[in-house]
């Protein structure tokens, strides 16, 4: 049996629309932000793991910088909503988390790892017209971008 490595989406293509369940009990649809806000899709492997916890808490620490750049952060993992709710509550995270339990969005963006069946850590900045303007996929799930790098990328593509 062979597995193929997915090819992640690149900057310049339209972001596939999706609707996912959120930790706030609502369904969030990417296109609901069109014409209003840029969106940072932040795929993360699994709740309650070290790098993921550090990354999502850091988003909270710099929440105002992202909001000031008119960016909505949408962290996405394959965890079920109840697990994500517990994770968010335990660390008092400022952003709602989205559940890609069926892995459809991870597949659409080319970040589902065939070896583990969870998504790789990846970032896609979607502009207000629904186009991916910046994309970065980590080599391994144990790596992450610092917020300063993400915010610099946001500034480069939104100014």
N, C-alpha and C positions, 0 to 999 in steps of 0.2 A: 504494500500500500504506500503510495507516495502522497505527500502533501505539498501544496504550492504556497509560496509566500505571497500574500496579497500585495497589490500595488496601491499605496496610499494616494489619495487625491492630491493634486498640486495647486499652487496659486494660479489664478486665472480662470478656473472652471466654476460653473454654478454649483453652489452647495446643495446637495440633495436635501429636500425638505423631509421632515420627520415630526412625529408626535410621540412623546414619551411621558410616562408617569413620573411625577415629581414627589419629593419628600413633603411638599406642602399640600398634597392630596389632589392637586390639579394636573391636568394634562398640559404639557408645554409643547408648543409647535414652533419650530424654527421660524417659519414665515410670519409669525405674529409680530416679529421685531422689524420686519421690512419697512423701510422708510422712516424708522424711528431710532434704532440703535444698532451699533456694530455688535457682533456676538463672538465671544471667544469660546469655542468648543474645546473643552479640556478633557480628553479621554484619559481615564486612569484605570489601572488594572483591577485593584480590589480594595474595598474598605478595610479599615483596621490594620493596614500594613504600614510599615515605617515611612517609606518615601511618600506614599499617598497621603498619609496623615500630615507630614511636614508640608507637602505641596498645598493641600487644601486649607490648612491653617494659615499659610502664607498668603493665600488669596484673600482671606479675611483681614489680615494685617494691612494689606494694600488695597482694600476694598474701595476706599475713597479715590485713590489714584485711577483705578479702572472706571469707576462711576464718572469721574471728572473727564475722562476721555470718551464718554458716552458708550461704554462697553458693558454689555451684560455677560457675565461669566456663567456658562452652563457646563458644570462638571458632569461627566457621563461615565458610568461603569456598568458592568454586567450583573452587579449585585441586585438582589430583589429590594423592592422599596422598604420593607420593614428593617432590613439590615442597614440600608442607607439612612433611614430615619434615626436609628440608634447611633450610628456613626456621627451624623450631623449633630445630634443632641449632646453626645458625650464630649465633643470638642467645641460646642457652641459656635458652629460655623455660620457665617453670614449669608452664604449662598445656598439656594436649594440644590439638591443633587438629583440627577435624572437616572432612571433605571432602564438600561438597554438589555433587559433580562433575556429577550428573544434573540439578541445579538444582531438584529437587522441593521441598525445604524452603524455599528462597528464594521460590519461587512460592507455597507454602502460607502463608507469612507476609507476602506482598505486597511483597517488597523486591527482586525481580529487576528490574534495569533493562533495559527493552526495547531501548534504544539501544546498549548495550554487552554485554549478556548475562552480566554479573556482578552480584552483589548490591550494593545501596547499603549504606552504613554504617548499621547500625541496632542498637538494643538493646531487648531484651524481658526483663523480670524476671518469671519464672514462680514462683509460690509453691509451697509443699509440696503443695497440693491440685491443682496443674496449671492454675491460672488466671493469666493475664497481669495483673500488678498495676501495671506501669509500662512504657510503650513510648515510644521516641523514634527517629525516623528523620531522618537528616541531610538537609539540602537538597541537598548535593552530597557525593560521596565524599571530597572533600578536607577535610571538616570532621570533627571528633570531639568527644565529650564528655570532659571531664577526669574522672579517677577521683573527685575530691572531689564532683562533681555526681552521679555514679552512686551513690556510697556514701551521699550524703544522700537520694537517692530510695529506696534500699534501706531506710534507717533509717525513712523516712516510712511505708513500706508494710508493714514487718515488725514494727513496735513496737506 
